[in-house]
Amino acid sequence: MFTGIIECLGVVESIHSKGTNKTFTIRSAISPDLHVDQSVCHSGVCLTVESVNGLLHTVTAVEETLEKSNLSNWTKGDLVNIERCVMPTSRMDGHFVQGHVDDQGVCTDVEDKDGSWIFTIKYDAVHANLLVSKGSIAVNGVSLTVIDPDLEHFKIAIIPYTYENTSFGTLKPGDLVNLEFDIIGKYFVRSAEIHLAKIK
C-alpha cells in the first residue's frame, strides 16, 4: 500500500527485454536503502526489487503490466516517480494507492497558471463512474485531486513543489500517464453493480 506522496525521482539507466518481460535498472537516491523482494511504486506501478547495487536497483515488468501501463514506452533517461510502501505508523498524507494501474490516460493540455499548472488528462469513458470532482486519483503514482471531470477528460492542479520534484516537470501533451482510480470508489461501484444484478 502506498500514499501517492513521491519520495524521490529516479532515472531509467537501462532496459533489457527477455521474452515478454522488461527489466529496468533505475538510479535513485533511495536505491541503497532498498532490499531484494521489497515492493516499490514506480510511477504508479508496484514492482518488486530484484537487485540492489549502490545507487542502482532493478525491477521487472511482466506482459500484463506493460500492457496496462506506460512502462512499455519507457526509454533510457526517463524520470520515474518513486515511493516505498507505507508503514503502519506513517501519516496518510495522500490517499490509499495500491500501485495497481487501472488504465492509461493521455495528457492533452498543460496550462501555466503563473504559480501552478493545470494538466488535462483524457481517459476511457468506461471509468467515468470512478471519478468525482474533488475526489482522489493517482496519476503516475502521484496522489492528486480531480477537477472538472467529464466523460472524456479531467483536470489536475500541480503545485510548484510537485512540478519540481516529480516527473510532472517533464510531462507534455501527447504523453501517456498511468491512472489508478480510488480503491474506495471501485469497491462502491462493484457493490452497486452486484446489488443491481441481484434485483433484476
N, C-alpha and C positions, 0 to 999 in steps of 0.2 A: 504494500500500500504506500502511496506517495501523496504529496500535498499540492504539487504543481508549483512549488517555490523552488526555483532553479538555484543550485549551489554554485555551479561554475560552467563556463563554456569549455568544450573540448574541441579538438581538431582531428578530422579523419586523416590519419597518416598513410594508411594503405588499405587496399581491398583485395581479397583473394576469393575466387569462386571455386566451389567444389560441388559438383552435381548441381542440385537446385538451391544450394545454400550459398550465403556470402558471409565471409568472416572479415570483420572490421578491426583494425588497430587504431585505437583512439589515444591521443595525447591530452592529458588534463592535469590540473593542479592536484586533484584528489586521487589520481590513479595510484600513487604509492600507498594510500590508505585503504585501498580495496583489497579483497581477497577472493580467491577462486571459489566459485559457486555462489557468490553474492549476487542478489538481484539489484540492478541499477537501471534507472529510467533514462533512456537516450532519446531526446526529442519526442517524448511521449510514448516510447516503446520500451517495455520492460524486457531486459535482456540479461542473461547470466554471464558473469565474468568467467572467462576460461583460463586466462593467464594474466600475470602482472609482471612488468619489467620496468622498474623505475617509474618514469612519468608516462609509461605506456600500459594500456590494458587491451585485451582482445575480447570480442563478443561475436557470436554467430547468429544470423537471422535465417530462419528456415523459409521455405517457399510460401507458406501461409502468411507469415509476417511481411515478406517482401511484396506480396500481392495487396495486402490491406493497407500498407503504409508507404511513405515516400522513401524508404531506405534503399529501394532498388535504384533510385536516382542519385544517391549519394556519390560524390566523387572526392578524390584526394583534395584536401584543403577545406572541405566544407565544415562549417561550425555546427556543433552539436550541443543542445541543452542537456545538462547532466544533473540528476538528483538521485541521492541514495534513498532507500526506503525509510519511512518514518519510524521513530522509536515510540514505544507506548508513553514515554514521558514528554514527548515533544508537543509544542503548541501547534494546533492546526491552523496555520496562517492562510492556507488556500482552501481547497476542498478535497474530498476523497477522490484520488486519482489512482486507478489500478495499473495503468501502463498497458492497457489492452485497447489498442486503436480500433475504433468502430469503422472508420472510413477516411478517405482523403477529401480535402477541400482544395479550392484554388483561390489564392489571393488575387482579387480583381482590381483593387484600388488602394493606394496609400495616400492619405491626406495629412499634410503637415499643418498642425494647428498652432504653431509657434509656442511650443511648450509641451505638446503631446502629439501623438499620431493616431489617426483613425484608420484602421485596416478593415476593408470589406472582404468577406470570405464567401465564396459561392460553395454551396453544398448540395447533396442529393436530397430532393424533397421528401424522400421516404423517411427521413429523420426529423421532419418538421415538428412532429408531436413531442420531440425531446428538447425543444428549445423554447425558453420563455424569456421575456425581457427581464433583465437584472438577475437571470439565473447564471449558473456556473457552466463553464466548458473548458476543456484542456486543449490548447492549440500548440502543437509541437511540444507538448509536455508542460506548458505554462498555464497555470490556473488564471482564468480571466472571466470577466463579466460580460454577458451577452447584451448587445444594444440593438434595438430595432430589428428583430428577426422577422423575415417573411418566408415565403415558401421556397425561395432560392438563395437568399443571402442573409447574413447577419454581420454586424459590425462589432469591433472590439477597440477599446481605447488603451493605448500603450503610454505609460509614463516614462520620463527620461531614464530612470534607473533601469527599468525593464528593457528599454530600447538599447541601452548601452551594455547591458550585462547578459543578454540572451541573443539568440540568432535573429530576433526581430530587427536588429540594426541592419541586417543584410537582406531581409525579405522584400521581394519586389513583385509587382503584378505579373501573373503567369506562373509563379512558384506554387508547387504543391505543398500542402500542410497536412499534418496528422491531426485527426479530430477524435477526441474521446468525450462522449456526452456524459452528463452527470448520472452516476450509478443510481441515485435515488429516483431520478426521473425514469430511468429504464425499468426499475422494479415496479414503479407505479403503473407505467404503461402496460407492462406484461400482466400485472394483476388485473387491470381493467379488461384486457383482451380475453383473459381466461374467464372472467365473470360474465362478459357479454356472450362468449361461446356457450356457457352453461345455460343461459336463459333463453337461447334461441331454440 
